[in-house]
Amino acid sequence: MVLVLAVAAKIIVETFGLIASVVEVAFSSGNGLAFIILVAIALLLLSMCVRYIPHNRVGVVEKLWSSQGSLSEGQIISLAGEAGYQAQLLRGGLHFGYWRWQYRIHKTRLVTIPQGEIGYVYARDGEPLSPSQTLGRVVACNNCQDAVAFLAPANKGPRGQRGRQRAILREGVFAINPALFVVITLSKVYALAQVQEPHERKAVSQWQEELQLVNGFQPVIISRRSALPESVPADGTVADDTIGIVTIHDGASLAAGELIAPPVGNDGKPDHDHNNFQDPEAFLAAGGRRGRQYQTLTDGTYFINRWFASVETNPKTVVPIGYVGVVVSYYGRTGSDLSGAAFRHGERVAEGERGVWERPLGPGKYAFNTYAGKIVLVPTTNFVLHWITGRMETHRYDENLRSIDLVTRDAYEPSLPLSVVVHIDYQRAPSVIQRFGDVKKLITQTLDPLLSAYFRDIAHRKTMLQLLHDRDVIQREALAELRRRFHEFDIECVDVLIGKPDTAEADGKIESLLEQLRMRQLSIEQLETYERQREANDKLRTLNEAKAQAEMQTQLTNARLQVQIAESKGDSELALARRQNDRTIMQAQTELTNTRLKVQMAECEGDAELARARRHAEQVRILAEAESQKTRLTGRGEAQRILQQGMAEASVLQRKITSYGDPRLFALTLASRELAHATQPLVPERLFTTSNGSAENGGTGHGLVGTLLNLLVAERSGFSLTPGVDQPEMKDIVEQLTRDSLNLLRESAKNGEVVTSDE
């Protein structure tokens, strides 16, 4: 040190001596050269002590020598003016007093952290780390821009520590002393190359590569679709709807027997709120431990120092609909057994304790830390298990199950296909997991041997034909028995479905039995068919009757409607008639009242008239009786007179007929009289005569008219013209001839002819 000071003093003395000799020569010459020399000397002196720093850079001051001596052992940055790299930086502008023979200025760029990135800091000076530390503590030094505050805080607080730092730099531009701090970003390392040893540069480069591999220069993003490289699985797929599992690399170690560090910072103290591991000092102050953390990161963006904590992204635990999740926790305090003394298959504990939780998780998504436990899915809906070779359901619980091999009482060896519907009560799911571990072990280690033994016992007691024919009975008995046995395992047997027993050998023995059953059933079905056909015919007849009735239903309906219409019309007419009758009654009552008034008025007048009428009526009655007596006597006399006159005329007529001697003469006389008064000509224009008489009969015979007249006269007189003919018979002949003669006469009269006939 003394040698350095002596050399420096010698240089200064020689320099000032040279300047003094030059000035002396200049003034001795006596011209303007002296002024020029003075200006040159001034400029030389100014350039030796003035330094310029661009505004986009900083100047790191390296003091070559100092009267304060050198740095102490283990010190890299000078704080009290010692020779070496100074803590203070030179910012942009002119700086005076930094003589070139004493100070060396290293110009470096400002530290720039791009938007959305993180910068990591490595301190080359400070207190050494304690044995339990991995990273240097965070101190108040304005984001590493105040080196003095980092190395010697004014408030006597904790000093900064050398090595990698817990503090990180967010986006922005920082004036950081590169002689003290090495800043690592994604694209660049900000450091002073003159002070770095090769091994240090190698370590910094290795840190940068490691941070790039874990995407440490970007914040942790937990979202429904995470695209961070650290969350991409080996197969290249991107996890959906993830959570972050945090592993802390600094702080106190876990206690013996612990696997997961407990969550901290939830005690309500502000200085313990580490904001999801983004504040390392608050995390450690709250008692945080290194190792995997029980607390997880859910959806969001987190600026986490990857030297302090690494984040592994895992998918959220999904409990589908139709399932519950039984939690087997590896974390928590030892709890008390909630399963009861009768349950000897393990303990069930409360939520948050170590062991199988009493309450399962319902359907949903959970940010469950899979390093702190596991969730065993248990189906709560009915699911089918197939004991059928080569068949399984999508849940794959029955992928190892096969058809059950049987031996019947008659030495058949069929295989029985079987399907069982199982249900697990969600409240009993934890006990099932405690008892068996998972659902698949329950099936393969318990249900499979149980069902196989049960159905083999049944087959030993039955023949092959009984096994085929009594399938429904066996199925019902098996359902009742298996329900009882399954209940012992906290599960429920919903149904048992037995298939058709079959054999692998194609010997046809079972087929022969089945053919017998088919023939038997065919006979039964034929009988049933005939009976059904008979019933069908009866139903057809009933149907036809119903159809006929339905076809007439329209007419019946119309008739009923007409009846209803007529009834309605009759009701309306009846109501109208009743109203008219009421009106008539009212009018009659009114008229009756008026009449009564008139009668009362006329009664007085009628009394006198009544007396007069009575007297007059008595007179009329007497006169009428007299007139009636007179008329009666007159009628009796007239009747006597007519009777006497008729009797006289009859006596005269009798005498006239007797006087003629022959009644025919009297009839002829009457006919002549009638002809004399007739309007027809006495002598016809044409005369047709017929006769069957001869000359000896007088040439004319009697003819039709004569015969008629003879018959009429004979009938009236009671004489018979034909001897031997009875009177009734003669009467019929006369009536027939009379009708024929009258018809002939009418026709002749119409034509103006007179017809005579002898027949």
C-alpha positions in Angstrom: 0.0 0.0 0.0 2.8 2.4 0.9 4.6 1.5 -2.4 1.4 2.4 -4.4 1.1 5.7 -2.6 4.8 6.5 -3.2 4.5 5.7 -6.9 1.3 7.8 -7.2 3.0 10.8 -5.4 6.0 10.5 -7.7 3.8 10.6 -10.8 1.9 13.6 -9.5 5.1 15.5 -8.7 6.6 14.8 -12.1 3.5 15.8 -13.8 3.2 19.1 -12.0 6.9 19.7 -12.6 6.5 19.2 -16.3 3.6 21.6 -16.3 5.5 24.2 -14.4 8.5 24.1 -16.8 6.2 24.4 -19.8 4.4 27.4 -18.3 7.8 29.0 -17.5 9.0 28.6 -21.1 5.7 30.0 -22.4 5.9 33.2 -20.3 9.6 33.7 -21.1 8.9 33.7 -24.8 6.6 36.7 -24.3 4.0 35.9 -27.0 0.5 34.3 -27.3 1.9 30.9 -27.1 1.6 31.2 -23.4 -2.2 31.6 -23.5 -2.5 28.6 -25.8 -0.4 26.5 -23.5 -2.5 27.5 -20.5 -5.7 26.5 -22.2 -4.2 23.2 -23.2 -3.1 22.6 -19.7 -6.6 23.4 -18.4 -8.2 21.0 -20.9 -5.8 18.3 -20.0 -6.5 18.7 -16.3 -10.3 18.8 -17.0 -10.1 15.6 -19.1 -8.3 13.9 -16.3 -11.0 14.5 -13.7 -14.4 14.7 -15.6 -16.3 11.6 -16.7 -19.5 11.4 -18.9 -22.1 8.6 -18.5 -24.8 8.2 -21.2 -28.3 8.2 -19.9 -29.1 4.6 -20.9 -26.1 3.4 -18.9 -24.6 3.4 -15.5 -21.0 3.8 -14.4 -19.4 1.3 -12.0 -16.7 3.1 -10.1 -13.5 1.1 -9.6 -11.1 3.0 -7.2 -7.6 2.0 -8.1 -6.0 3.3 -4.9 -7.1 5.1 -1.8 -5.7 6.6 1.4 -8.4 4.5 3.2 -6.5 1.4 2.3 -7.9 -1.8 0.7 -11.1 -3.8 1.4 -11.2 -6.1 4.4 -11.2 -9.9 4.1 -14.3 -11.3 2.4 -15.4 -7.8 1.2 -15.9 -7.1 -2.5 -17.7 -3.8 -2.6 -16.3 -0.7 -0.9 -18.6 1.2 1.4 -16.1 3.6 3.2 -13.9 4.8 0.3 -11.5 1.8 0.2 -9.8 0.9 -3.0 -12.0 -1.4 -5.1 -15.4 -1.4 -6.6 -17.6 1.2 -5.1 -21.2 0.7 -3.9 -22.3 4.0 -5.5 -23.1 4.1 -9.2 -22.6 7.0 -11.6 -25.9 7.7 -13.4 -26.2 9.6 -16.8 -24.4 13.0 -17.1 -21.0 14.7 -16.2 -19.2 13.7 -13.1 -16.2 15.6 -11.7 -13.4 14.6 -9.4 -12.8 11.1 -10.8 -9.1 11.3 -11.7 -8.1 8.9 -14.3 -5.0 7.8 -12.5 -7.2 7.0 -9.4 -10.6 5.8 -10.8 -11.6 3.5 -13.5 -15.3 3.9 -14.7 -17.0 0.8 -16.2 -20.1 1.7 -18.3 -22.8 -0.9 -18.4 -26.5 -0.9 -19.6 -29.4 -0.4 -17.3 -31.1 -3.7 -16.3 -34.4 -4.1 -18.3 -37.0 -6.7 -17.4 -39.5 -7.1 -20.3 -43.3 -7.1 -19.7 -44.6 -10.3 -18.2 -41.2 -11.7 -17.2 -39.3 -12.2 -14.0 -35.6 -11.3 -13.3 -33.5 -13.3 -10.8 -30.8 -11.7 -8.7 -27.4 -13.2 -7.5 -25.5 -11.1 -4.9 -21.7 -11.3 -4.9 -21.3 -9.7 -1.6 -23.1 -9.6 1.8 -23.4 -11.8 4.8 -22.9 -15.5 4.2 -26.0 -17.8 4.2 -26.8 -19.8 7.3 -26.6 -23.6 7.0 -30.4 -24.0 6.7 -30.7 -21.3 4.0 -30.8 -21.8 0.3 -31.5 -18.2 -0.8 -30.6 -14.8 0.6 -33.1 -12.9 2.6 -35.1 -10.0 1.3 -34.0 -6.6 2.5 -35.3 -3.1 1.8 -32.9 -1.9 -0.9 -35.2 -0.5 -3.6 -35.2 -3.6 -5.8 -31.4 -4.0 -5.4 -30.8 -0.5 -6.7 -29.4 0.7 -3.4 -26.2 -1.3 -2.8 -25.4 0.6 0.4 -28.8 -0.2 1.9 -28.3 -3.9 0.9 -24.8 -4.1 2.5 -25.1 -1.6 5.4 -28.7 -0.7 6.2 -29.1 2.6 8.0 -31.7 1.4 10.5 -29.4 -1.4 11.7 -31.7 -3.9 10.1 -30.6 -7.3 8.7 -28.0 -7.1 6.0 -28.3 -8.6 2.6 -26.8 -12.0 2.1 -24.6 -13.1 -0.7 -25.8 -15.8 -3.1 -29.1 -16.3 -5.0 -31.8 -14.1 -3.7 -35.4 -14.7 -2.6 -36.4 -11.3 -4.1 -37.2 -11.2 -7.8 -37.5 -8.3 -10.2 -40.7 -7.5 -12.0 -41.0 -5.8 -15.3 -39.3 -2.4 -15.6 -35.8 -0.7 -15.9 -33.4 -0.8 -12.9 -30.1 0.9 -12.2 -28.4 -2.0 -10.5 -24.7 -2.2 -9.7 -23.4 -5.2 -11.7 -20.3 -5.4 -9.6 -22.5 -6.4 -6.6 -25.6 -8.0 -8.3 -25.8 -10.4 -11.3 -29.3 -10.2 -12.8 -30.5 -13.1 -14.9 -33.3 -12.6 -17.4 -34.7 -14.8 -20.2 -32.6 -13.3 -22.9 -29.6 -11.7 -21.1 -27.4 -11.9 -18.0 -26.5 -8.4 -16.6 -23.1 -8.7 -15.0 -19.7 -7.0 -14.9 -17.5 -9.3 -17.0 -14.3 -7.9 -15.4 -15.2 -9.3 -12.0 -16.5 -12.7 -13.0 -14.5 -15.8 -12.8 -15.0 -18.5 -15.4 -16.7 -20.9 -12.9 -19.0 -18.1 -11.8 -20.0 -17.4 -15.4 -20.6 -21.1 -15.9 -22.8 -21.3 -12.9 -24.9 -18.3 -13.9 -25.3 -19.8 -17.4 -26.4 -23.1 -15.9 -29.0 -21.3 -13.7 -30.4 -19.5 -16.7 -30.8 -22.8 -18.6 -32.5 -24.4 -15.6 -34.9 -21.5 -15.2 -35.7 -21.7 -18.9 -36.5 -25.4 -18.7 -39.1 -24.8 -15.9 -40.4 -21.7 -17.6 -39.1 -19.8 -14.6 -38.9 -16.4 -16.3 -42.7 -16.3 -16.8 -45.3 -16.2 -14.0 -47.2 -19.3 -13.0 -50.5 -19.4 -14.7 -53.2 -21.8 -13.4 -56.3 -21.8 -15.5 -58.8 -24.1 -17.2 -56.3 -24.7 -20.0 -52.7 -24.4 -18.9 -50.2 -24.0 -21.8 -47.1 -23.7 -19.7 -44.2 -26.0 -20.7 -43.8 -27.2 -17.2 -47.4 -28.4 -17.2 -47.2 -30.3 -20.5 -47.1 -34.1 -19.8 -44.7 -36.4 -21.6 -47.2 -37.4 -24.2 -47.5 -33.7 -25.4 -51.1 -33.2 -24.3 -52.1 -30.1 -22.4 -53.8 -30.5 -19.0 -57.2 -28.9 -18.6 -58.6 -27.3 -15.5 -55.4 -27.7 -13.4 -54.1 -26.9 -9.9 -50.6 -26.1 -8.8 -48.7 -28.3 -6.3 -46.0 -26.1 -4.7 -42.7 -27.4 -3.4 -40.7 -25.0 -1.3 -36.9 -25.2 -1.4 -36.0 -22.9 1.5 -36.9 -22.7 5.2 -37.0 -25.1 8.0 -37.3 -28.8 7.3 -40.4 -30.9 8.0 -40.7 -32.7 11.3 -40.0 -36.4 11.5 -42.9 -38.5 10.1 -44.4 -35.6 8.1 -44.9 -35.9 4.3 -46.6 -32.6 3.5 -45.9 -29.2 4.9 -49.0 -27.7 6.6 -50.6 -24.5 5.3 -49.5 -21.2 6.9 -50.4 -17.6 6.7 -54.0 -18.1 7.6 -53.7 -16.8 11.2 -54.8 -13.3 10.3 -51.5 -11.5 10.8 -50.6 -9.2 8.0 -46.9 -10.0 8.0 -47.7 -13.7 7.7 -49.8 -13.3 4.5 -47.5 -14.7 1.9 -50.0 -14.2 -1.0 -49.9 -17.7 -2.3 -46.1 -18.1 -1.9 -45.3 -14.9 -3.7 -43.8 -13.3 -0.6 -41.1 -15.7 0.7 -40.3 -13.7 3.8 -43.9 -13.7 5.0 -44.1 -17.4 4.3 -41.0 -18.1 6.4 -42.1 -15.6 9.1 -45.4 -17.5 9.4 -43.5 -20.8 10.1 -43.6 -22.2 6.6 -41.6 -25.4 6.0 -39.7 -26.6 3.0 -41.0 -29.5 1.0 -44.3 -30.1 -0.8 -47.1 -27.9 0.5 -50.6 -28.9 1.4 -52.0 -25.7 0.1 -52.5 -25.6 -3.7 -52.7 -22.9 -6.3 -56.0 -22.5 -8.1 -56.9 -20.4 -11.1 -54.8 -17.3 -11.4 -51.4 -15.8 -12.2 -48.6 -16.0 -9.6 -45.2 -14.4 -9.7 -43.2 -17.0 -7.8 -39.4 -17.2 -7.4 -38.6 -20.6 -8.9 -35.4 -20.8 -6.8 -37.7 -20.5 -3.8 -40.6 -22.7 -5.0 -41.3 -25.0 -7.9 -44.8 -25.5 -9.1 -46.2 -28.7 -10.6 -49.5 -28.5 -12.4 -51.9 -31.4 -12.0 -55.5 -31.8 -13.1 -58.2 -31.1 -10.6 -59.8 -34.1 -9.1 -63.3 -34.7 -10.6 -65.9 -36.8 -8.9 -68.4 -37.6 -11.7 -72.2 -37.7 -11.3 -73.1 -41.1 -10.0 -70.0 -41.4 -7.9 -68.6 -40.3 -4.5 -65.0 -39.8 -3.7 -63.7 -41.5 -0.5 -60.7 -39.5 0.8 -57.7 -41.4 2.1 -55.6 -38.6 3.7 -51.9 -38.8 4.2 -51.8 -35.5 6.0 -53.2 -34.3 9.3 -53.2 -35.1 12.9 -54.1 -38.5 14.3 -57.9 -38.5 14.9 -60.3 -40.7 16.9 -62.0 -43.6 15.3 -65.6 -42.9 14.2 -66.4 -46.3 12.9 -67.4 -47.8 16.2 -66.1 -50.8 18.2 -68.0 -53.3 16.1 -66.2 -52.4 12.9 -62.8 -54.1 12.9 -61.6 -53.3 9.4 -59.9 -50.0 10.2 -60.6 -46.5 11.4 -62.6 -43.7 10.0 -61.7 -40.2 10.9 -63.1 -36.7 10.6 -62.2 -34.3 7.8 -58.7 -32.9 8.1 -57.3 -35.9 10.0 -55.1 -38.6 8.8 -56.9 -41.7 7.5 -60.2 -42.5 5.7 -62.6 -39.6 6.0 -66.0 -40.3 7.4 -67.8 -38.2 4.9 -67.1 -38.8 1.2 -66.9 -36.0 -1.4 -70.0 -35.6 -3.6 -69.9 -35.0 -7.4 -67.9 -32.0 -8.4 -64.4 -30.7 -9.0 -61.9 -30.4 -6.2 -58.5 -28.7 -5.9 -57.2 -31.8 -4.0 -53.5 -32.2 -3.4 -52.9 -35.7 -4.6 -49.6 -35.8 -2.7 -51.5 -35.3 0.5 -53.9 -38.2 -0.1 -55.9 -40.0 -2.7 -59.6 -40.0 -3.7 -61.1 -43.4 -4.4 -64.1 -43.2 -6.7 -67.1 -45.4 -5.6 -70.1 -45.7 -7.9 -73.4 -44.8 -6.1 -75.7 -45.7 -9.1 -76.6 -49.2 -9.9 -73.9 -51.0 -12.0 -73.9 -54.4 -13.6 -71.2 -57.1 -13.1 -71.1 -59.8 -15.8 -69.8 -63.3 -14.9 -69.8 -63.9 -18.7 -66.6 -64.9 -20.5 -65.5 -62.3 -23.0 -67.9 -59.6 -21.8 -67.4 -56.6 -19.6 -69.0 -53.1 -18.9 -67.3 -49.8 -19.5 -66.4 -49.4 -15.8 -64.2 -52.5 -16.3 -64.8 -53.8 -12.8 -65.7 -57.2 -14.3 -62.9 -57.5 -16.8 -61.4 -60.5 -14.8 -64.8 -62.3 -14.3 -65.7 -65.4 -16.2 -68.7 -67.7 -16.5 -69.2 -69.9 -13.5 -68.3 -73.6 -14.1 -71.0 -76.0 -12.6 -71.5 -79.7 -12.1 -75.1 -80.8 -11.9 -76.5 -83.8 -10.0 -76.8 -85.8 -13.3 -73.1 -85.1 -14.2 -73.6 -82.3 -16.7 -70.8 -79.7 -16.6 -72.3 -76.5 -17.9 -71.0 -72.9 -17.5 -73.5 -70.5 -16.1 -73.5 -66.9 -17.4 -74.6 -64.5 -14.7 -75.2 -60.8 -14.3 -75.6 -59.1 -10.9 -76.8 -55.5 -10.4 -75.0 -53.9 -7.4 -75.6 -50.7 -5.5 -73.4 -49.0 -3.0 -74.9 -46.6 -0.5 -72.9 -43.3 -0.7 -72.9 -43.1 3.1 -71.4 -46.6 3.4 -68.7 -46.0 0.7 -66.0 -45.2 3.3 -66.6 -48.4 5.1 -66.4 -50.3 1.8 -63.1 -48.7 1.0 -61.8 -49.4 4.5 -62.8 -53.0 4.2 -61.6 -53.8 0.6 -59.4 -51.0 -0.5 -61.3 -50.3 -3.7 -64.4 -51.5 -5.6 -62.4 -53.8 -7.9 -60.8 -55.7 -5.0 -64.3 -56.0 -3.5 -65.5 -57.7 -6.7 -62.5 -60.0 -7.4 -61.6 -61.0 -3.8 -65.1 -61.3 -2.3 -68.0 -61.3 -4.7 -66.5 -63.5 -7.3 -65.7 -66.5 -4.9 -68.9 -66.0 -3.0 -71.2 -66.2 -6.1 -69.2 -69.0 -7.7 -69.5 -71.2 -4.5 -73.2 -70.3 -4.1 -74.3 -71.4 -7.6 -72.1 -74.4 -7.6 -73.8 -75.6 -4.4 -77.2 -75.1 -6.2 -76.1 -77.0 -9.2 -75.0 -80.0 -7.1 -78.6 -80.4 -5.8 -80.4 -80.1 -9.2 -80.4 -82.0 -12.5 -79.6 -80.2 -15.7 -83.3 -80.2 -16.7 -84.2 -78.7 -13.3 -81.5 -76.1 -13.7 -83.0 -75.1 -17.0 -86.6 -75.3 -16.1 -86.5 -73.8 -12.6 -84.3 -70.8 -13.6 -86.9 -68.3 -12.3 -87.1 -70.0 -8.9 -83.4 -70.3 -8.6 -83.1 -66.6 -9.5 -85.6 -65.5 -6.8 -83.9 -67.6 -4.1 -80.5 -66.4 -5.2 -81.6 -62.8 -5.0 -82.9 -63.2 -1.5 -79.8 -65.0 -0.3 -77.3 -62.6 -2.0 -79.1 -59.6 -0.6 -78.6 -60.9 2.9 -74.9 -61.7 2.3 -74.1 -58.5 0.4 -75.6 -56.5 3.3 -72.8 -57.8 5.5 -70.3 -56.1 3.2 -72.2 -52.7 3.3 -73.4 -53.2 -0.3 -76.8 -54.0 -1.8 -77.7 -56.7 -4.4 -80.4 -55.1 -6.5 -81.0 -58.0 -8.9 -79.6 -61.3 -10.1 -80.0 -62.3 -13.8 -79.2 -65.9 -14.7 -78.5 -66.7 -18.3 -78.7 -70.0 -20.3 -76.3 -72.7 -19.1 -74.1 -73.9 -21.8 -71.1 -76.2 -22.4 -68.0 -75.7 -24.5 -68.3 -79.3 -26.0 -70.5 -79.7 -29.0 -72.0 -83.1 -27.9 -75.6 -82.0 -28.1 -76.6 -83.3 -24.7 -77.9 -80.0 -23.4 -79.5 -79.3 -26.8 -81.5 -82.6 -26.5 -82.8 -81.5 -23.1 -83.7 -78.1 -24.5 -85.5 -79.8 -27.5 -87.6 -81.7 -25.0 -88.4 -78.5 -23.2 -89.3 -76.8 -26.5 -91.6 -79.7 -27.5 -93.3 -79.6 -24.1 -93.7 -75.8 -24.2 -95.0 -76.0 -27.8 -97.7 -78.4 -26.7 -98.7 -76.0 -23.9 -98.6 -73.1 -26.2 -100.8 -74.9 -28.7 -103.4 -75.6 -26.0 -103.2 -72.0 -25.0 -103.5 -70.9 -28.6 -106.7 -72.8 -29.1 -108.1 -71.4 -25.9 -107.1 -67.9 -27.0 -108.6 -68.4 -30.4 -111.9 -69.4 -28.8 -111.7 -66.3 -26.6 -110.8 -64.3 -29.7 -113.8 -65.5 -31.5 -116.0 -64.5 -28.6 -114.3 -61.1 -28.5 -114.8 -60.8 -32.2 -118.5 -61.4 -31.8 -118.6 -58.9 -29.0 -116.6 -56.5 -31.2 -119.0 -56.8 -34.1 -121.9 -56.1 -31.9 -120.1 -53.1 -30.5 -119.3 -51.9 -34.0 -123.0 -52.3 -35.0 -124.0 -50.5 -32.0 -121.4 -47.8 -32.7 -122.7 -47.5 -36.3 -126.2 -46.9 -34.9 -124.8 -44.7 -32.3 -125.0 -41.7 -34.6 -128.7 -42.2 -35.2 -129.3 -42.8 -31.6 -127.4 -39.7 -30.7 -129.3 -37.7 -33.3 -132.6 -39.1 -32.0 -131.6 -38.2 -28.5 -130.6 -34.7 -29.6 -133.9 -34.3 -31.4 -135.7 -35.5 -28.3 -133.7 -33.0 -26.2 -134.4 -30.3 -28.8 -138.1 -31.2 -28.7 -138.1 -31.2 -24.9 -136.3 -27.8 -24.9 -138.8 -26.5 -27.5 -141.7 -27.9 -25.5 -140.3 -26.4 -22.3 -140.0 -23.0 -24.0 -143.5 -23.3 -25.4 -144.8 -24.5 -22.0 -143.1 -21.5 -20.4 -144.6 -19.2 -23.1 -148.0 -20.8 -22.6 -147.6 -20.4 -18.9 -146.8 -16.7 -19.3 -149.8 -16.3 -21.7 -152.0 -18.2 -19.2 -150.8 -16.0 -16.4 -151.5 -13.0 -18.6 -154.9 -14.4 -19.5 -155.6 -15.2 -15.9 -154.7 -11.7 -14.9 -156.9 -10.3 -17.7 -159.7 -12.6 -16.6 -159.3 -11.6 -13.0 -159.4 -8.0 -14.1 -162.5 -8.6 -16.3 -164.0 -10.7 -13.4 -163.5 -7.8 -11.1 -165.0 -5.4 -13.6 -167.9 -7.8 -14.2 -168.5 -8.2 -10.5 -168.7 -4.5 -10.3 -171.1 -4.4 -13.2 -173.1 -7.2 -11.7 -173.3 -5.4 -8.4 -174.4 -2.4 -10.3 -176.9 -4.3 -12.4 -178.3 -6.3 -9.5 -180.3 -3.4 -8.4 -181.6 -2.9 -11.9 -182.2 -6.6 -12.5 -184.3 -7.1 -9.5 -187.2 -5.2 -11.1 -186.6 -6.8 -14.5 -186.5 -10.2 -12.9 -189.9 -9.8 -11.5 -191.3 -8.7 -14.8 -189.5 -11.5 -16.6 -190.9 -14.1 -14.3 -194.4 -12.9 -14.9 -193.8 -12.8 -18.7 -192.2 -16.3 -18.6 -195.1 -17.7 -16.8 -197.5 -16.3 -19.4 -195.3 -17.7 -22.2 -195.2 -21.1 -20.6 -199.0 -21.2 -20.3 -199.4 -20.1 -23.9 -196.8 -22.7 -25.1 -198.5 -25.5 -23.2 -201.8 -24.6 -24.8 -200.2 -24.4 -28.3 -198.4 -27.7 -27.8 -201.6 -29.4 -26.8 -203.3 -28.0 -29.8 -200.5 -29.2 -32.2 -200.5 -32.6 -30.7 -204.2 -33.0 -31.1 -204.0 -31.7 -34.7 -201.2 -34.2 -35.6 -203.1 -37.1 -34.2 -206.0 -36.2 -36.3 -204.0 -35.8 -39.5 -202.3 -39.1 -39.0 -205.7 -40.8 -38.6 -206.8 -39.1 -41.8 -203.7 -40.3 -43.8 -204.0 -43.8 -42.4 -207.6 -44.0 -43.4 -206.9 -42.5 -46.8 -204.1 -45.0 -47.5 -206.2 -47.9 -46.4 -208.9 -46.8 -48.8 -206.5 -46.4 -51.7 -205.1 -49.9 -51.1 -208.5 -51.3 -51.0 -209.3 -49.6 -54.3 -206.1 -50.8 -55.9 -206.8 -54.3 -54.8 -210.1 -54.1 -56.3 -208.7 -52.7 -59.5 -206.3 -55.5 -59.9 -209.1 -58.0 -59.1 -211.3 -56.3 -61.6 -208.7 -56.9 -64.4 -208.7 -60.6 -63.6 -205.1 -60.9 -64.6 -202.4 -58.8 -62.8 -200.5 -58.6 -66.0 -203.2 -56.5 -67.5 -203.0 -54.1 -64.7 -199.3 -53.8 -65.0 -199.6 -53.3 -68.8 -202.0 -50.5 -68.1 -199.5 -48.8 -65.8 -196.8 -49.3 -68.4 -198.8 -47.7 -71.1 -199.5 -44.7 -68.9 -195.8 -44.3 -68.3 -195.0 -44.6 -71.9 -197.5 -42.0 -72.8 -195.6 -39.5 -70.6 -192.1 -40.6 -71.8 -189.9 -38.2 -73.7 -188.5 -41.0 -76.0 -190.4 -41.7 -79.3 -193.0 -44.3 -79.0 -192.0 -45.9 -82.3 -188.2 -46.4 -82.4 -186.2 -45.5 -85.5 -184.7 -49.0 -85.6 -186.2 -52.1 -84.2 -184.4 -55.2 -83.5 -186.5 -58.2 -82.7 -185.5 -61.7 -81.8 -187.8 -64.7 -81.4 -187.6 -68.3 -81.0 -191.4 -68.7 -81.5 -193.0 -70.1 -84.6 -196.1 -69.4 -86.6 -198.2 -71.6 -84.6 -197.3 -69.5 -81.5 -198.8 -66.4 -83.1 -195.7 -65.3 -85.0 -194.4 -63.0 -82.4 -193.8 -64.8 -79.1 -193.4 -63.1 -75.8 -190.0 -61.4 -76.4 -187.6 -60.0 -73.7 -189.9 -57.2 -72.5 -192.9 -59.4 -72.4 -191.1 -61.9 -70.5 -189.8 -59.2 -68.1 -193.3 -57.9 -67.5 -194.7 -61.3 -67.0 -192.1 -62.0 -64.4 -192.6 -58.8 -62.6 -196.4 -59.2 -62.6 -196.1 -62.7 -61.4 -193.7 -61.8 -58.7 -195.8 -59.0 -57.4 -199.0 -60.9 -57.6 -197.5 -64.0 -56.1 -198.4 -66.2 -59.0 -196.0 -68.7 -60.7 -195.7 -68.5 -64.4 -193.7 -71.7 -64.7 -195.1 -74.8 -63.2 -192.7 -76.8 -61.1 -190.4 -73.9 -60.2 -190.1 -72.8 -56.6 -190.8 -69.3 -55.5 -187.3 -68.5 -54.1 -185.6 -69.7 -57.3 -188.1 -67.8 -59.4 -187.3 -64.7 -57.4 -183.6 -64.9 -58.2 -184.4 -65.4 -61.9 -186.7 -62.4 -61.9 -184.1 -60.2 -60.2 -181.4 -61.3 -62.7 -183.7 -60.7 -65.7 -184.8 -57.4 -64.3 -181.2 -56.2 -64.0 -180.3 -57.3 -67.5 -183.5 -55.7 -68.9 -182.9 -52.4 -67.2 -179.3 -52.3 -68.4 -180.5 -53.0 -72.0 -183.2 -50.4 -71.7 -180.7 -47.8 -70.4 -178.4 -48.4 -73.3 -181.2 -48.3 -75.9 -182.5 -45.1 -74.4 -179.1 -43.5 -74.7 -178.8 -44.5 -78.4 -182.4 -43.7 -79.2 -183.3 -47.3 -80.0 -185.8 -49.8 -78.8 -184.7 -53.3 -78.4 -187.1 -56.2 -78.3 -186.2 -59.8 -77.9 -188.1 -63.0 -77.9 -185.5 -64.6 -75.7 
